[in-house]
Amino acid sequence: MPKILVLDNLSDEGVNVFRNAEGFEVDVKPPQKPDELLAIIGEYDGLVVRSGTKVTAEVFENPGKLKVIGRAGVGTDNIDKPAATNAGVVVMNTPGGNTLSTCEHTFALLLSLCRNTPAAHASMDAGRWDRKKFMGTELSGKTLGIVGAGRIGGAVAKRAQAFEMKVLVFDPILTQLKADALGVELVTMDEMYAQADFITIHVPKTPETDNMIGTEQFKKMKSTSRIINCARGGIVNEKELAEALKNGDIAGAGLDVYTSEPFEDNPFMGLDNIVTTPHLAASTDEAQTVVAVDVAQQMIDYLDNGIINNAVNVPSLDKETREKLGPLISLAGKLGRFQSLYIEGRPSSIEIEYSGDIGIADTYAITTAVIIGFLEPKVESVNQVSAPSQLAERGISSSEIRVPGDTSFGFQIKVTVTTDKETSQIAGTLYDNTDPRICSIGGTRMDAVPDGWMVVSINEDKPLVLGRLTSVIGEAKVNIANLTLGRDEEGGCALTLINLDSPLDEDALNQLRGLEHVQQIRQVQL
């Protein structure tokens, strides 16, 4: 029975999704300090947080049963994602749930700045009528610069056009086709600084965006420009922004996010050309309900069916894609496991080659399945999140190549493992897109079923060898389920793969190794 820990005041609608899910148990607690969370996290399969709880690297040193963390919202900078990945814990967020609320709050700050609404209200509250003091500016006809045109940035662009604003966008991965569809102009950051009357930030906090706008950038902006940040604190340097506001380098700013929350050492105290709010962008009843329900359903889908939606530390794998890839993932796992049990020596590299038409563009899930299959016999636990990092930690490099040319089959997956003693190669395919087959070992073509106990013999292509092999197996009272032959040429090197109903003991294997013309005997279990 999966057990879920819910922190940070998740809405009741989200909690009820867990409670109504068959077989799930849920505990609701207030925000936890890192040491408090560390003491209890091991008994839970899933953890739900908002922004109040920090999930540090120490939590993942001994994660216990923990498999998934759901962030009810967008930002995941309160979760140590590299540590989660190494521990095999999926980190999910809900990027669509607060799109509209953040977009609307952006305009709330923008309009408040343009029309001096907070200061005018404070003046009225003090009994004054300072109508002439609060002369404003209109949005219509002005130029809005948007940094980051994802869900939120795109929604802001759409609504800005309703205000009859010209919209500029800086987004290094936005295509011209998408920009045309949004009705925006793609520009560089310097072009935006020079042209925009307003600039709004909608990018994640990364090493590249940390302090991306400071004194140097403010000097490039119009003195009448205003900047809005509803994304993440620290993208705009707060101390340098305060100086720019004091010096008149820019006309105003609206902030909803800060480098520390609650905000400490506030450099904006006493300034009348800034509007600040305490991280309210996602704080609407509607947004909190949506993100709570979304994160609960995503976690249930993962824990019940392995479906990954909106993960930030592993590619997402929705239900339809997972069902389509199921046979490929199974085949890939078998090829990886075969190599793990078959090779001799210390492995240094794994190469996965895809040839022919595999039917998908993104092979990450298939490559990861090979690595999982390879590692499972060697490590205590591994999954699609931790597999690449666990392989790297063991000093084993991995690479993936695509070969578009024809094969003898519609497609094949070839796994080559290099050790300090040998290079081993196996290739597999699917019949009718569902039936797994080994189609070559060491370059020798064959048609073998990758299942159960398997004995692989490399021997000279001579008469009586096969009969002697099967006689030893029969004398060991082990039944043969299937048998496949292959050879490089007549009288050359032959390969025999024998599927068994039960394993051979070491004495029987040594008898096989001692047979005339037999060069190598190895046994694996898939």
Phi, psi and omega per residue, in radians:
M1 nan 1.963 3.120
P2 -1.077 2.422 -3.112
K3 -2.064 2.273 -3.026
I4 -2.040 2.357 3.017
L5 -1.861 2.147 -3.119
V6 -1.939 2.162 3.128
L7 -2.106 3.075 2.957
D8 1.106 0.590 2.991
N9 1.007 0.911 3.035
L10 -1.116 2.530 -3.099
S11 -1.104 2.662 -3.111
D12 -1.032 -0.568 -3.129
E13 -1.081 -0.691 3.114
G14 -1.206 -0.752 3.108
V15 -1.050 -0.686 -3.116
N16 -1.186 -0.484 3.063
V17 -1.066 -0.745 3.085
F18 -1.140 -0.795 -3.065
R19 -1.137 -0.523 -3.126
N20 -1.533 -0.148 3.126
A21 -1.379 2.365 -3.086
E22 -1.148 2.218 3.044
G23 1.478 0.094 -3.122
F24 -1.787 2.475 3.052
E25 -2.068 2.401 -3.065
V26 -2.296 2.372 3.015
D27 -2.018 2.325 3.119
V28 -1.940 2.157 -3.130
K29 -2.320 2.816 3.058
P30 -1.252 2.967 3.107
P31 -0.921 2.460 -3.083
Q32 -1.933 2.477 2.984
K33 -1.275 2.771 -3.087
P34 -0.930 -0.734 -3.122
D35 -1.237 -0.550 3.087
E36 -1.203 -0.741 3.130
L37 -1.140 -0.700 -3.135
L38 -1.019 -0.597 -3.064
A39 -1.294 -0.371 -3.013
I40 -2.103 -0.235 -2.926
I41 -1.133 -0.507 -3.025
G42 -1.096 -0.338 -3.107
E43 -1.575 0.010 -3.078
Y44 -1.955 2.503 3.053
D45 -1.457 -0.491 -3.112
G46 -2.465 2.615 3.127
L47 -2.265 2.304 3.071
V48 -1.981 2.231 3.093
V49 -2.334 2.830 2.886
R50 -1.911 -2.236 -3.115
S51 -1.759 -0.106 -3.028
G52 -1.359 -0.541 -3.080
T53 -1.756 2.298 3.062
K54 -1.696 2.194 3.124
V55 -1.799 1.725 -2.994
T56 -1.524 3.009 -3.129
A57 -1.052 -0.544 -3.125
E58 -1.074 -0.558 3.131
V59 -1.061 -0.584 -3.042
F60 -1.574 -0.065 3.097
E61 -1.200 -0.553 3.070
N62 -2.464 1.280 -2.985
P63 -1.329 -0.154 -3.138
G64 1.076 -2.156 -3.093
K65 -1.473 -0.119 -2.970
L66 -1.020 2.215 -3.125
K67 -2.108 -0.458 -3.041
V68 -2.648 2.470 3.011
I69 -2.086 2.232 3.106
G70 -1.906 2.191 3.083
R71 -1.724 1.989 3.113
A72 -1.348 1.437 -3.055
G73 2.586 -2.864 -3.052
V74 -1.743 -0.972 -2.996
G75 -1.178 2.354 3.130
T76 -2.136 0.397 -3.128
D77 -1.275 -0.100 3.032
N78 -1.570 0.084 3.120
I79 -2.115 2.278 3.099
D80 -1.346 1.656 -3.021
K81 -1.239 -0.688 3.074
P82 -1.050 -0.703 3.113
A83 -1.160 -0.678 3.098
A84 -1.090 -0.747 -3.138
T85 -1.079 -0.801 3.139
N86 -1.084 -0.529 -3.135
A87 -1.530 -0.032 3.128
G88 1.360 0.419 -3.119
V89 -1.769 2.172 3.085
V90 -1.312 2.352 3.040
V91 -1.959 2.109 -3.128
M92 -2.027 2.648 2.953
N93 -2.265 -3.067 -3.129
T94 -2.237 1.352 -2.977
P95 -1.156 -0.412 -3.079
G96 -1.576 -0.265 -2.973
G97 -1.188 -0.582 -3.099
N98 -1.980 0.380 3.140
T99 -1.013 -0.922 -3.076
L100 -1.197 -0.701 -3.108
S101 -1.141 -0.687 3.121
T102 -1.222 -0.713 3.086
C103 -1.029 -0.836 -3.113
E104 -1.140 -0.636 3.127
H105 -1.186 -0.581 3.052
T106 -0.988 -0.800 3.128
F107 -1.265 -0.509 3.062
A108 -1.077 -0.775 3.110
L109 -1.184 -0.727 -3.108
L110 -1.071 -0.826 -3.132
L111 -1.222 -0.618 3.097
S112 -1.083 -0.689 3.098
L113 -1.166 -0.771 -3.062
C114 -1.173 -0.588 -3.050
R115 -1.957 0.177 3.055
N116 0.942 0.623 -3.008
T117 -1.062 -0.835 -3.114
P118 -1.076 -0.762 -3.125
A119 -1.176 -0.665 3.116
A120 -1.126 -0.686 3.102
H121 -1.125 -0.783 3.130
A122 -1.055 -0.654 3.116
S123 -1.128 -0.783 3.109
M124 -1.112 -0.686 -3.116
D125 -1.126 -0.477 3.114
A126 -1.526 0.070 3.067
G127 1.549 0.212 -3.101
R128 -1.770 2.836 3.077
W129 -2.225 1.375 -3.022
D130 -1.707 0.987 -3.022
R131 -1.070 -0.707 -3.100
K132 -1.275 -0.405 -3.079
K133 -1.215 -0.515 -2.965
F134 -1.864 0.957 3.065
M135 -1.199 2.291 -3.066
G136 -1.907 -2.992 3.084
T137 -2.369 2.633 -3.112
E138 -1.610 2.737 3.043
L139 -1.447 -0.611 -3.084
S140 -0.978 2.286 3.120
G141 1.463 -0.108 3.133
K142 -1.550 2.936 -3.138
T143 -1.894 2.179 3.115
L144 -1.852 2.227 3.044
G145 -1.784 2.231 -3.129
I146 -1.993 2.143 3.083
V147 -1.703 1.804 -3.101
G148 1.721 1.942 -3.066
A149 -1.991 0.874 3.035
G150 -1.409 -2.555 -3.112
R151 -1.010 -0.896 -3.067
I152 -1.257 -0.818 3.127
G153 -1.037 -0.689 3.096
G154 -1.127 -0.694 3.109
A155 -1.147 -0.657 3.096
V156 -1.120 -0.739 -3.141
A157 -1.037 -0.778 -3.123
K158 -1.063 -0.764 -3.098
R159 -1.331 -0.516 3.091
A160 -1.109 -0.623 3.126
Q161 -1.170 -0.514 3.060
A162 -1.157 -0.457 3.060
F163 -1.497 0.101 -3.129
E164 1.092 0.719 3.079
M165 -1.712 2.615 2.949
K166 -1.453 2.358 -3.040
V167 -2.039 2.143 3.005
L168 -1.840 2.541 -3.135
V169 -2.330 2.336 2.885
F170 -1.940 2.062 3.101
D171 -2.747 1.921 -3.017
P172 -1.141 -0.269 -3.124
I173 -1.974 0.083 3.100
L174 -1.399 2.196 3.135
T175 -1.349 2.778 3.096
Q176 -1.111 -0.617 3.119
L177 -1.069 -0.766 3.131
K178 -1.214 -0.665 3.104
A179 -1.067 -0.731 3.108
D180 -1.104 -0.692 3.136
A181 -1.134 -0.613 3.110
L182 -1.364 -0.275 -3.098
G183 1.317 0.568 -3.104
V184 -2.093 2.889 3.123
E185 -1.895 2.184 3.080
L186 -1.358 2.297 -3.117
V187 -2.445 2.950 2.979
T188 -1.437 2.929 3.106
M189 -1.107 -0.715 -3.135
D190 -1.119 -0.669 3.088
E191 -1.130 -0.653 3.109
M192 -1.147 -0.800 -3.142
Y193 -0.985 -0.707 -3.045
A194 -1.303 -0.527 -2.984
Q195 -1.826 -0.505 -2.933
A196 -1.351 2.428 2.980
D197 -1.500 -0.483 3.103
F198 -2.399 2.494 3.073
I199 -2.247 2.277 3.123
T200 -2.187 2.432 -3.007
I201 -1.779 2.262 3.105
H202 -2.522 0.965 3.112
V203 -2.187 2.769 3.093
P204 -1.303 2.845 3.077
K205 -1.473 2.012 3.127
T206 -2.392 2.980 3.052
P207 -0.999 -0.535 -3.133
E208 -1.311 -0.521 -3.097
T209 -1.736 -0.130 3.134
D210 -1.110 2.132 -3.129
N211 0.989 0.616 -3.097
M212 -1.251 -0.345 3.112
I213 -2.152 2.047 -3.134
G214 -2.551 -2.675 -3.027
T215 -0.964 -0.792 -3.115
E216 -1.043 -0.704 -3.115
Q217 -1.303 -0.668 3.116
F218 -1.058 -0.606 -3.135
K219 -1.144 -0.414 -3.120
K220 -1.507 -0.207 -3.075
M221 -1.511 2.825 3.002
K222 -1.113 2.585 3.096
S223 -1.197 -0.299 3.131
T224 -1.670 0.057 -3.058
S225 -1.400 2.734 3.109
R226 -2.284 2.564 -3.079
I227 -2.155 2.456 -3.121
I228 -2.140 2.367 3.044
N229 -2.308 1.849 3.008
C230 -1.990 0.329 -3.068
A231 -1.658 -1.453 3.138
R232 -2.530 2.470 3.116
G233 -1.120 2.466 3.100
G234 1.718 -0.247 3.034
I235 -1.170 -0.703 2.965
V236 -1.739 2.152 -3.138
N237 -1.144 2.035 -2.980
E238 -1.182 -0.790 -3.117
K239 -1.148 -0.688 3.136
E240 -1.265 -0.546 3.039
L241 -1.130 -0.765 3.132
A242 -1.030 -0.723 3.118
E243 -1.150 -0.697 3.133
A244 -1.122 -0.640 3.108
L245 -1.207 -0.707 3.123
K246 -1.159 -0.673 -3.057
N247 -1.465 -0.129 -3.112
G248 1.366 0.303 3.096
D249 -1.114 -0.612 3.011
I250 -2.332 2.869 -2.993
A251 -1.515 -0.477 -3.073
G252 -3.039 2.991 3.140
A253 -2.653 2.661 3.024
G254 -2.289 2.145 -3.081
L255 -2.162 2.413 3.026
D256 -2.115 -0.152 -3.055
V257 -2.341 2.654 -2.971
Y258 -2.529 2.842 -3.126
T259 -1.166 -0.509 3.021
S260 -2.284 2.375 3.138
E261 -2.320 2.066 0.035
P262 -1.028 2.630 -3.035
F263 -1.273 2.207 -3.141
E264 -1.988 2.664 3.117
D265 0.916 0.915 -3.063
N266 -1.143 1.964 -3.110
P267 -1.437 0.000 -3.066
F268 -1.734 0.048 -3.131
M269 -1.040 2.266 3.096
G270 1.549 -0.168 3.123
L271 -1.437 2.369 -3.091
D272 -1.787 0.082 -3.137
N273 -1.977 0.518 3.067
I274 -2.444 2.511 3.042
V275 -2.051 2.195 -3.138
T276 -2.143 2.511 3.060
T277 -2.346 2.645 -3.021
P278 -1.493 1.190 3.094
H279 0.915 1.094 -3.085
L280 -1.779 -0.052 -2.974
A281 -0.952 -0.687 -3.124
A282 -1.681 0.079 -3.027
S283 -1.564 1.221 2.938
T284 -2.193 2.672 3.118
D285 -0.990 -0.738 -3.088
E286 -1.140 -0.797 -3.098
A287 -1.144 -0.745 -3.116
Q288 -1.138 -0.603 3.086
T289 -1.184 -0.794 -3.098
V290 -1.093 -0.845 -3.083
V291 -1.181 -0.585 3.124
A292 -1.171 -0.807 3.129
V293 -1.159 -0.731 -3.126
D294 -1.095 -0.817 -3.077
V295 -1.182 -0.622 3.104
A296 -1.124 -0.784 -3.119
Q297 -1.169 -0.681 3.106
Q298 -1.073 -0.744 -3.117
M299 -1.194 -0.680 3.092
I300 -1.100 -0.777 3.129
D301 -1.034 -0.682 -3.130
Y302 -1.250 -0.837 -3.081
L303 -1.211 -0.552 3.136
D304 -1.462 -0.727 -2.941
N305 -2.256 0.033 -3.137
G306 1.285 0.240 -3.137
I307 -1.418 2.244 -3.088
I308 -1.960 2.013 3.073
N309 -2.106 2.344 3.044
N310 1.013 0.652 3.041
A311 -1.364 2.559 -3.131
V312 -1.892 -0.116 3.131
N313 -2.155 0.171 3.070
V314 -2.788 2.523 3.129
P315 -1.007 2.446 3.127
S316 -1.227 2.629 -3.122
L317 -2.448 1.673 -3.089
D318 -1.314 3.034 -3.028
K319 -1.069 -0.800 -3.101
E320 -1.105 -0.773 3.133
T321 -1.151 -0.724 -3.137
R322 -1.076 -0.734 3.122
E323 -1.124 -0.698 3.130
K324 -1.150 -0.691 -3.069
L325 -1.498 -0.140 -3.049
G326 -0.844 -0.931 3.135
P327 -1.094 -0.648 3.099
L328 -1.148 -0.742 3.121
I329 -1.099 -0.717 3.113
S330 -1.103 -0.812 3.110
L331 -1.048 -0.810 -3.113
A332 -1.069 -0.745 3.114
G333 -1.075 -0.689 3.118
K334 -1.156 -0.695 3.123
L335 -1.132 -0.741 3.110
G336 -1.121 -0.759 3.139
R337 -1.144 -0.735 3.110
F338 -0.952 -0.869 -3.121
Q339 -1.090 -0.687 -3.140
S340 -1.032 -0.714 -3.089
L341 -1.527 -0.349 -3.037
Y342 -1.551 -0.652 -3.004
I343 -1.192 2.742 2.966
E344 -2.072 2.484 3.134
G345 1.755 3.103 -3.113
R346 -1.571 2.067 -3.080
P347 -1.235 2.503 3.098
S348 -2.106 -0.393 -3.118
S349 -2.727 2.646 3.019
I350 -2.238 2.254 3.068
E351 -2.071 2.229 3.102
I352 -1.938 2.099 -3.120
E353 -1.977 2.233 3.078
Y354 -1.871 2.119 3.119
S355 -2.189 2.648 -3.074
G356 1.381 -2.864 -3.092
D357 -1.696 1.709 -3.119
I358 -1.430 -0.231 3.026
G359 1.574 -0.004 3.120
I360 -2.420 2.673 3.115
A361 -1.586 -0.714 -3.092
D362 -1.693 1.924 -3.079
T363 -1.748 0.243 -3.086
Y364 -0.966 -0.826 -3.087
A365 -1.102 -0.592 3.139
I366 -1.265 -0.797 3.105
T367 -1.044 -0.751 3.129
T368 -1.114 -0.632 3.105
A369 -1.105 -0.669 3.059
V370 -1.051 -0.805 -3.110
I371 -1.138 -0.722 3.095
I372 -1.041 -0.840 3.120
G373 -1.027 -0.676 3.133
F374 -1.182 -0.681 -3.048
L375 -1.457 -0.505 -3.019
E376 -0.907 -0.726 3.122
P377 -1.260 -0.152 -2.995
K378 -1.969 -0.302 -3.062
V379 -2.211 2.849 -3.106
E380 -1.202 -0.746 3.125
S381 -2.685 2.571 3.122
V382 -2.755 2.545 3.049
N383 -2.522 -3.045 -3.030
Q384 -1.165 -0.318 3.107
V385 -1.408 -0.841 -3.009
S386 -1.544 -0.270 -2.998
A387 -0.957 -0.918 -3.109
P388 -1.041 -0.727 -3.114
S389 -1.246 -0.624 3.101
Q390 -1.139 -0.669 3.101
L391 -1.115 -0.791 -3.127
A392 -1.125 -0.675 3.119
E393 -1.040 -0.488 3.137
R394 -1.577 0.160 3.075
G395 1.302 0.340 -3.129
I396 -1.807 2.077 3.121
S397 -1.446 2.696 3.091
S398 -2.323 2.552 3.105
S399 -2.515 2.759 -3.089
E400 -2.377 2.299 3.109
I401 -2.306 2.661 3.101
R402 -2.024 2.282 3.097
V403 -2.075 1.898 -3.031
P404 -1.307 -0.253 -3.035
G405 -1.138 2.908 -3.118
D406 -1.189 2.634 2.983
T407 -2.157 3.084 3.076
S408 -1.197 -0.244 3.131
F409 -2.097 3.086 3.079
G410 -1.071 -0.666 3.060
F411 -2.772 2.902 2.956
Q412 -2.635 2.680 3.046
I413 -1.950 2.129 -3.127
K414 -1.970 2.253 3.139
V415 -2.027 2.083 -3.138
T416 -2.011 2.163 3.127
V417 -2.024 2.248 3.090
T418 -1.883 2.260 3.086
T419 -2.105 -3.119 3.100
D420 -1.331 -0.029 3.134
K421 -2.065 -0.440 -3.025
E422 -2.860 2.968 2.945
T423 -2.086 2.154 -3.067
S424 -2.027 2.428 -3.058
Q425 -2.339 2.343 3.053
I426 -2.440 2.514 3.121
A427 -2.289 2.573 -3.141
G428 -2.454 2.862 3.116
T429 -2.594 -3.129 3.065
L430 -2.104 2.344 2.956
Y431 -1.577 2.302 -3.141
D432 0.965 0.495 3.084
N433 1.131 0.161 -3.103
T434 -2.361 -0.454 -2.942
D435 -1.785 1.893 -3.058
P436 -1.280 2.503 3.095
R437 -2.481 2.498 2.879
I438 -1.489 2.115 -3.086
C439 -1.845 -0.190 2.986
S440 -2.868 2.611 3.009
I441 -2.300 2.160 -3.131
G442 1.033 0.467 3.141
G443 1.540 -0.160 3.109
T444 -1.506 2.122 -3.072
R445 -1.283 2.465 3.077
M446 -2.775 3.137 3.134
D447 -2.424 1.525 -3.010
A448 -2.111 2.608 3.103
V449 -1.533 2.095 -3.130
P450 -1.438 1.451 -3.034
D451 -2.705 2.437 3.007
G452 1.188 -2.703 3.121
W453 -1.359 2.358 -3.093
M454 -2.392 2.312 3.017
V455 -1.905 2.250 3.136
V456 -1.981 2.123 3.125
S457 -1.966 2.258 2.939
I458 -1.871 2.147 -3.041
N459 -2.602 2.896 3.025
E460 -1.197 2.557 -3.141
D461 -1.410 1.438 -3.073
K462 -2.224 2.694 3.061
P463 -1.097 2.664 3.030
L464 1.350 -0.218 -3.104
V465 -1.087 -0.819 -3.115
L466 -1.063 -0.754 3.131
G467 -1.069 -0.686 3.137
R468 -1.204 -0.673 3.102
L469 -1.053 -0.864 -3.077
T470 -1.218 -0.509 3.110
S471 -1.149 -0.764 3.118
V472 -1.085 -0.727 3.137
I473 -1.127 -0.760 3.109
G474 -1.097 -0.741 3.120
E475 -1.112 -0.433 3.080
A476 -1.433 0.063 3.126
K477 1.057 0.655 3.064
V478 -1.972 2.282 -3.091
N479 -1.502 2.447 3.092
I480 -1.565 2.175 -3.138
A481 -1.586 -0.584 -3.095
N482 -2.827 2.738 -3.116
L483 -2.583 2.309 -3.108
T484 -2.283 2.425 -3.116
L485 -2.067 2.645 3.004
G486 -2.738 2.730 3.096
R487 -2.683 2.747 3.132
D488 -1.409 -0.603 3.089
E489 -2.874 2.853 3.135
E490 -1.054 2.217 -3.139
G491 1.334 0.079 -3.115
G492 -1.648 -2.285 -3.135
C493 -1.703 2.262 -3.128
A494 -1.994 2.701 3.105
L495 -2.252 2.276 3.117
T496 -2.117 2.172 3.080
L497 -2.006 2.134 -3.052
I498 -2.078 2.075 3.033
N499 -1.463 2.298 -3.076
L500 -2.053 2.661 3.070
D501 -1.369 -0.365 3.125
S502 -2.660 2.837 -3.045
P503 -1.348 2.716 2.976
L504 -1.501 2.468 3.065
D505 -1.380 3.042 -3.039
E506 -1.131 -0.577 3.117
D507 -1.103 -0.791 3.140
A508 -1.132 -0.706 3.114
L509 -1.095 -0.702 3.118
N510 -1.174 -0.608 3.048
Q511 -1.077 -0.731 3.101
L512 -1.095 -0.724 -3.122
R513 -1.148 -0.451 -3.118
G514 -1.506 -0.056 -3.127
L515 -1.227 2.570 3.112
E516 -1.081 2.420 3.114
H517 1.298 -0.054 3.098
V518 -1.510 2.183 -3.089
Q519 -1.740 -0.517 -3.079
Q520 -2.771 2.409 3.044
I521 -2.283 2.218 3.045
R522 -2.397 2.596 -3.125
Q523 -2.158 2.349 3.100
V524 -2.310 2.824 3.064
Q525 -2.231 2.125 3.086
L526 -1.847 nan nan
